[in-house]
């Protein structure tokens, strides 16, 4: 767990990173803040060897998923992120921007008058989450046209280029958790009969094209990752009907498109996912092209569970809620100190913006 690891041109101090977590703490117009800089800085100071940001929306059209979500779509938003990257770098860690198009799972978007975009005319199950600013049922989305897919791709590419400008060390293309790219992989959301629907080889086509376009648009030393899951925010039991066969296609295609790492996430990454006994991380390790790092996520806050995953297919692991409760988790574990249990009331009620106790009053980022 505390061995170094080479990811692209980066040398990571250990195998433990910060998972992306939506916290709705940006400004109304999508800029990162000084508070966010101090929030991320504390994880670098706590020993996390790399950080992945919350999902940043990629264009000022359909991509925004939450009110007060940060973005990398404009020059002003790009400039605002430099205070975050500088603070994290000063604390000794690299940081990757997660690029996200919300698709049908949009809970707040001031740009489109309530309209959303997805593969097909299929609304997510369940209701929006009040902690993230939503309420009521999800809208039935518009089905993406070729022009819509081109616009969405352009947004990912421009945001990746802006991430380079903002000082990020890489980007993570979000193809997990039921957002747009993941919706193309899903037989629930994707009912298309064109080249983007049907068999796994077709369903992965658009996400693969996005990863390839982002990789081609960024420097060779810039890390490009992709996040992958079966489940969605609105359906934590969904599984690809083709099982491991779908995983094989998705992982191979996305890694071959230029992903330096594949970041898989499951509700419980310690339990087998497929009939063969493989977890999603195990399948990723089996089917990714050579040289692709495998990052595992999902209930790995127990150090023994994290070690077990690193011994069985994962190159790196990321922590979410365990990191919120223990922003110095790597340092605590290395020193054999007790860990604090995660309490959702302390962090996510009544809203998922940063609580005062999560933001140090002083730090390299300075005060507002």
SVG drawing of the C-alpha trace seen along z (x, -y; Angstrom):
<svg xmlns="http://www.w3.org/2000/svg" viewBox="-42 -37 50 56">
<polyline fill="none" stroke="black" stroke-width="0.4" points="0.0,0.0 2.8,-2.4 5.1,-1.5 5.5,-4.1 3.8,-3.7 4.4,-5.1 1.4,-6.4 2.3,-7.8 5.1,-10.3 4.1,-10.7 5.6,-8.9 3.0,-8.5 4.2,-8.2 1.8,-5.4 -1.2,-3.5 -4.0,-5.4 -5.9,-8.2 -8.9,-10.5 -12.0,-9.4 -14.2,-11.9 -17.2,-13.1 -19.9,-15.5 -20.1,-18.3 -21.9,-21.2 -19.5,-23.8 -18.7,-25.9 -20.1,-29.3 -23.4,-29.7 -21.5,-30.3 -19.3,-27.2 -16.1,-28.6 -13.9,-26.8 -13.4,-28.7 -10.7,-29.3 -12.6,-27.1 -12.4,-24.3 -8.6,-24.8 -8.2,-24.4 -10.6,-21.4 -8.5,-19.5 -5.2,-20.7 -5.9,-18.9 -6.1,-15.5 -2.7,-16.0 -1.3,-17.1 -2.9,-13.9 -0.9,-11.6 -3.2,-10.8 -0.8,-10.3 -3.2,-11.6 -6.6,-13.4 -9.5,-13.2 -11.9,-16.2 -15.6,-16.1 -17.3,-15.9 -16.8,-19.1 -19.4,-19.9 -18.0,-20.2 -20.1,-22.7 -22.7,-25.4 -25.4,-23.4 -26.7,-20.0 -23.7,-18.8 -24.3,-20.5 -25.8,-18.0 -26.1,-20.0 -26.5,-23.7 -23.2,-25.0 -21.3,-22.4 -17.8,-23.6 -16.9,-23.5 -13.9,-23.8 -15.9,-25.1 -14.9,-28.7 -11.8,-30.8 -13.1,-32.2 -13.8,-28.7 -10.4,-27.5 -8.6,-30.4 -10.5,-29.7 -9.2,-26.1 -5.6,-27.3 -5.8,-28.1 -6.8,-24.5 -4.1,-22.9 -1.4,-25.2 -2.5,-24.4 -2.5,-20.7 0.9,-20.8 2.4,-22.8 1.2,-20.1 3.0,-17.5 0.3,-15.6 -0.9,-15.5 -4.5,-16.2 -6.8,-15.1 -10.0,-16.8 -13.0,-14.6 -14.9,-15.6 -18.6,-14.8 -21.7,-15.2 -24.7,-14.5 -26.9,-13.1 -30.4,-12.2 -29.4,-12.4 -29.4,-16.2 -30.7,-17.6 -30.0,-21.3 -29.0,-23.0 -29.7,-26.7 -28.6,-26.5 -31.3,-24.4 -34.7,-25.3 -35.1,-21.9 -34.3,-19.9 -31.8,-17.0 -29.9,-14.9 -29.3,-11.1 -29.0,-8.2 -32.8,-7.6 -36.1,-8.9 -35.8,-7.1 -35.9,-8.9 -33.9,-7.7 -35.6,-5.7 -36.2,-7.2 -36.3,-10.9 -33.7,-13.7 -31.8,-14.1 -32.6,-17.1 -29.1,-17.1 -27.8,-17.9 -30.3,-20.5 -32.9,-18.5 -36.5,-17.5 -39.1,-15.4 -38.8,-13.0 -36.2,-13.2 -37.3,-14.7 -37.5,-12.5 -34.5,-13.5 -34.0,-14.4 -32.4,-11.6 -29.0,-12.8 -28.6,-13.4 -25.3,-13.1 -24.9,-16.9 -25.6,-16.6 -23.0,-13.9 -20.4,-16.0 -21.2,-19.0 -20.8,-16.8 -17.5,-15.5 -16.3,-19.0 -17.2,-19.9 -15.1,-17.1 -12.1,-18.0 -12.3,-21.7 -12.5,-21.0 -9.5,-18.7 -7.5,-21.4 -8.7,-23.9 -7.6,-21.4 -4.1,-21.5 -4.2,-25.3 -5.4,-25.2 -2.4,-23.2 -4.0,-19.8 -1.8,-16.7 -4.6,-14.8 -8.3,-14.3 -10.7,-11.4 -13.4,-10.9 -16.6,-10.0 -18.2,-6.9 -19.7,-5.6 -22.6,-6.1 -25.4,-6.6 -24.2,-9.8 -24.1,-10.4 -21.2,-8.1 -22.3,-5.4 -25.9,-5.7 -24.6,-4.6 -23.1,-1.5 -26.4,-0.7 -29.2,1.3 -31.6,-0.5 -30.8,-4.0 -29.6,-3.0 -32.4,-1.8 -30.9,-3.1 -31.0,-1.1 -28.1,-2.9 -24.4,-2.3 -24.4,-3.4 -27.0,-0.9 -27.5,2.9 -24.4,5.0 -21.6,4.0 -19.4,3.2 -21.9,0.6 -22.8,-0.7 -19.1,-1.5 -18.6,-3.4 -19.4,-6.9 -17.6,-6.7 -14.6,-5.2 -14.6,-8.1 -14.7,-10.6 -11.7,-9.1 -9.8,-8.9 -10.6,-12.6 -9.5,-13.7 -6.2,-11.7 -5.4,-13.1 -6.1,-16.7 -3.8,-16.6 0.0,-16.4 1.7,-13.0 2.7,-13.4 -0.9,-14.4 -2.7,-11.5 -6.0,-10.5 -8.2,-8.1 -11.7,-6.8 -14.1,-5.8 -16.4,-2.8 -19.3,-1.2 -22.3,1.0 -24.5,-0.7 -26.0,-4.2 -26.6,-6.8 -30.3,-6.2 -30.0,-2.4 -27.4,-0.7 -28.5,2.8 -28.2,2.5 -25.9,5.0 -24.9,5.3 -27.0,8.2 -24.0,9.7 -22.0,9.7 -18.3,10.3 -18.5,10.3 -19.7,6.7 -16.9,5.8 -14.4,7.4 -15.5,5.2 -15.9,2.0 -12.5,2.3 -10.5,3.3 -12.0,0.6 -11.7,-2.2 -8.1,-1.3 -7.1,-0.9 -8.6,-4.4 -5.8,-6.0 -6.8,-5.7 -3.7,-5.5 -5.9,-4.1 -9.3,-2.5 -11.0,-3.5 -13.8,-1.0 -16.3,-1.6 -18.9,0.7 -21.0,0.5 -18.8,3.2 -15.6,3.8 -14.7,6.7 -17.6,8.9 -17.5,10.9 -19.2,9.2 -19.4,11.9 -20.2,15.6 -16.5,16.3 -15.8,14.9 -14.1,11.8 -14.8,8.4 -15.0,5.5 -11.4,4.6 -10.4,8.1 -12.1,8.0 -10.5,4.7 -7.1,6.2 -7.8,9.1 -9.1,7.3 -7.3,3.9 -4.6,3.4 -1.0,3.8 0.3,0.9 -3.1,-0.4 -3.3,-1.0 -6.3,0.4 -7.8,-1.8 -10.4,-0.2 -13.1,-1.9 -16.0,-0.9 -16.1,-0.3 -12.3,0.0 -11.9,-2.2 -10.9,0.9 -7.1,1.1 -7.2,4.9 -9.8,4.7 -7.6,2.1 -4.5,4.3 -6.4,7.4 -7.5,5.5 -4.0,4.3 -2.8,7.9 -5.4,9.1 -5.5,7.1 -5.7,3.4 -2.7,1.1 -4.3,-1.7 -7.3,-2.3 -9.4,-5.4 -11.4,-6.3 -14.5,-8.5 -16.5,-8.5 -13.6,-7.1 -11.5,-10.0 -14.1,-12.5 -14.0,-11.0 -10.2,-10.6 -8.6,-13.2 -5.2,-11.9 -6.2,-8.2 -2.8,-7.2 -0.8,-8.8 -3.1,-7.2 -2.9,-3.8 0.9,-3.9 1.2,-4.9 -1.3,-2.2 -3.6,-4.9 -7.3,-4.4 -9.7,-5.5 -12.9,-7.5 -16.1,-6.0 -18.0,-8.0 -21.1,-9.8 -23.3,-11.0 -25.1,-13.6 -21.8,-15.3 -21.0,-15.7 -24.1,-15.4 -27.1,-16.8 -28.9,-19.0 -26.9,-19.7 -23.8,-18.2 -21.8,-21.4 -18.7,-21.6 -19.4,-21.8 -17.4,-24.4 -15.4,-21.7 -14.2,-20.3 -12.5,-23.5 -9.3,-24.5 -9.3,-28.1 -5.7,-28.5 -3.6,-26.9 -1.5,-27.5 -4.6,-28.6 -5.0,-31.6 -8.3,-33.2 -11.1,-34.7"/>
</svg>
